[in-house]
Amino acid sequence: MPLNDRQIKNAKPAEKAYKISDGHGLHLLIKPNGGKYWRLKYRIDGKEKLLSIGTYPTISLVEARAAAENARRMVANGQSPSEAKQTAKRERAEALQNTFGHIAAEWYAHQRISWQSGHAGRVWKMFERLILPEIGKLPIAEIGVRQIKALIESIAAQGNHETARIVLQKTKAVFNYAVLTERAINNPALPLVGQIKPAPVKHMPALPQSEITEFYRRVITEPSLREVTRLALLLMPLTFVRAGELRKAEWVDFDLDAKEWHIPAAKMKMKAPHIVPLSDWALALLAELHTLTGHGRYLFNGRNDETRPMSENALSYAMGRMGYAGIATPHGFRSLATDVLNENGYPPDVIERQLAHVEQNKVRAAYHRTEYLPQRREMMQWYSDFLRQRYDAAKAML
């Protein structure tokens, strides 16, 4: 007699599993744990087989009967429903293994072995945030130039040109891996290389020459500055270095007798060693600073941890509190120096060398850190005197 929903709902578990039949081989298996499983018994090629259809109530009585009827049709046509189910399951697994997301995870697992953990984490977060939501579930063989182009253009349209370039680079790498592992026959990212144009360069706002005296007045009088930060703001214009190079400065890198700061290549943006000649005023400021931080490693230690350098944004925040947010940045002192020195006839090559701008030949850069050093020493002293006059004028205003 066919089953009905009331019978199924009222079927209670027993000490041993038992079946209740719906007829024509379809039955519900009731297990001791209370689980209810649809099964279909059938015969093919003279052998009895059992097809698992699903669990109740996820699969309703109506749905179980429809599945059983489809299975009986397959048997009538000489097909085994169980084998067909296994084949479909295997094909779904293979399809999953051939999605962009699955292959990207494989590629990442191979690459991360040679990456630092921080870099590896950032790369995968980028995949999770920007790439996988768009193309992760697509079979890699079905992804073409159109989908990749839409992906990177949507990122670039938000002004994130460098991110779009990196996304294209990583997507291209995943497709290369897919081609190597014979799961793709071409790389649709290749035609797009070079299509993302770099964003216009935004120069850091620099302090106007006419505002130098006022800047020093604010440095002297700003009550929120701790003394280490105040000295950093006074030293930065005198050294032409980048903010990161200044805040990571260590006492061991200074030869005060030679009046030089030797910055190791590892701390320089261009990864080439650099020498900063120290003016008389710079040496005086360093002497003052030494009384505050000379017992430690860094010239400019952290506010809450003296074993670490000051935070990345400490100088920018300080200038913001002084009223220069959006008007001038610590990095802008390099532009200020360039303008003043060019206007006063100093050779561009000497200025560029002191700014440690990129040297196309890195070997030459390493061996020529002393290039123009006498001229640079004279230039740095002149510029220091130029700034000191304005500092003294600021003090006179108080």
Residue pairs with C-beta under 8 A, 6 or more apart in sequence:
1 23
2 22
2 23
3 20
3 21
3 22
3 28
3 61
4 61
5 60
5 61
7 20
8 20
8 28
8 36
8 56
8 61
11 20
11 28
11 30
11 36
12 30
13 30
13 31
13 32
13 33
13 34
14 30
14 32
15 32
16 32
17 29
17 30
17 31
17 32
18 29
18 30
19 27
19 28
19 29
19 30
19 39
20 27
20 28
20 30
21 27
22 28
22 61
22 64
22 65
22 68
24 68
24 72
25 40
25 41
25 42
25 68
25 72
26 38
26 39
26 40
26 64
26 65
26 68
27 38
27 39
27 40
27 41
28 36
28 37
28 38
28 39
28 56
28 64
29 36
29 37
29 38
29 39
30 36
31 37
35 55
36 55
36 56
36 57
37 52
37 54
37 55
37 56
38 52
38 53
38 54
38 55
38 56
38 59
38 64
38 67
39 50
39 51
39 52
39 53
40 50
40 51
40 53
40 67
40 68
40 71
40 81
41 48
41 49
41 50
41 51
42 48
42 49
42 50
42 51
42 71
42 72
42 75
42 81
43 49
43 75
44 75
44 78
44 79
44 80
49 80
49 81
49 82
50 82
51 71
51 81
51 82
51 85
52 85
53 59
53 64
53 67
53 68
54 63
54 64
54 67
56 64
59 67
70 81
71 81
74 80
74 81
74 84
75 81
95 139
96 102
97 103
98 139
98 140
98 141
98 183
99 136
99 137
99 138
99 139
99 140
100 132
100 135
100 136
100 137
100 138
100 139
100 140
100 143
100 174
101 132
101 135
101 136
101 137
103 140
103 174
103 177
103 178
103 181
103 183
104 127
104 131
104 132
104 136
104 174
106 177
106 181
107 173
107 174
107 177
108 120
108 123
108 124
108 127
110 177
111 120
111 123
111 173
112 120
112 123
112 124
115 123
123 170
126 163
126 166
126 167
126 170
127 170
130 151
130 155
130 163
130 167
131 151
131 167
131 170
131 171
134 147
134 150
134 151
135 143
135 147
135 148
135 151
138 147
140 175
140 178
140 183
140 184
141 183
141 184
141 185
143 188
144 188
145 188
145 189
145 191
145 192
147 188
148 168
148 171
148 188
148 189
148 192
149 192
149 195
151 167
151 171
152 164
152 165
152 167
152 168
152 171
152 192
152 195
152 196
153 164
155 163
155 164
155 167
156 164
156 196
159 199
161 196
161 197
161 198
161 199
162 198
162 199
164 196
165 196
165 198
168 189
168 192
168 193
168 195
168 196
171 189
172 187
172 189
172 190
172 193
175 184
175 186
175 187
175 188
175 189
175 190
176 187
178 184
179 185
179 186
179 187
203 335
204 329
204 331
204 332
204 335
205 326
205 327
205 328
205 329
205 332
206 328
206 329
206 332
206 333
206 334
206 335
206 336
206 339
207 215
207 324
207 327
207 328
207 332
207 333
207 336
209 336
209 339
209 340
211 328
212 336
212 387
212 390
213 390
213 391
213 393
213 394
213 397
214 394
215 322
215 324
215 328
215 394
216 390
216 391
216 393
216 394
216 395
217 394
217 397
217 398
218 322
218 323
219 225
219 230
219 233
219 234
219 322
219 394
220 394
220 395
220 398
221 398
222 230
222 318
222 321
222 322
224 318
224 321
225 233
225 318
225 321
225 322
226 303
227 292
228 289
228 292
228 293
228 300
228 301
228 310
229 300
229 310
229 314
229 315
229 318
231 285
231 288
231 289
231 292
231 300
232 246
232 247
232 299
232 300
232 310
232 314
232 315
233 315
233 318
233 319
233 330
234 285
234 391
235 246
235 282
235 285
235 286
235 289
236 243
236 246
236 315
236 330
236 333
237 333
237 336
237 337
237 387
238 279
238 281
238 282
238 285
238 380
238 383
238 384
238 387
239 246
239 261
239 276
239 278
239 282
240 276
240 333
240 334
240 337
240 354
240 355
240 356
240 380
241 263
241 276
241 356
242 269
242 331
242 334
243 312
243 315
243 316
243 330
243 331
244 267
244 269
244 312
245 263
245 267
245 268
245 269
246 300
246 315
246 330
247 298
247 300
247 309
247 310
247 311
247 312
247 314
247 315
248 267
248 298
248 309
249 261
249 263
249 298
249 299
249 300
249 309
250 297
250 298
250 299
251 290
251 293
251 294
251 296
251 297
251 298
251 299
252 297
253 261
253 262
253 263
253 264
254 260
254 261
254 262
254 278
254 286
255 261
255 262
256 278
256 283
256 286
259 277
259 278
259 283
259 377
260 275
260 276
260 277
260 278
261 275
261 276
261 278
262 273
262 274
262 275
263 273
263 274
263 275
263 276
264 273
265 271
265 272
265 273
265 366
268 274
268 356
269 356
270 356
270 357
270 358
270 359
270 362
270 365
271 362
272 356
272 359
272 362
272 365
272 366
272 369
273 366
273 369
274 356
274 369
275 369
275 370
275 373
275 376
276 354
276 380
277 373
277 376
277 377
277 380
277 381
278 286
278 380
279 380
279 381
279 383
279 384
279 385
280 381
280 384
281 384
281 385
281 387
281 388
282 380
282 384
286 299
289 299
293 299
293 300
293 301
293 306
296 306
296 307
297 307
298 306
298 308
298 309
298 310
300 309
300 310
300 314
301 307
301 308
301 309
301 310
302 308
302 309
302 310
302 311
303 310
303 311
303 314
315 330
316 329
316 330
319 325
319 328
319 329
319 330
334 355
337 351
337 355
337 383
338 351
338 355
340 383
340 386
341 351
341 379
341 383
342 348
342 351
344 382
346 379
347 375
349 372
350 372
350 375
350 376
350 379
351 379
353 368
353 371
353 372
353 376
354 372
354 376
354 379
354 380
359 365
359 368
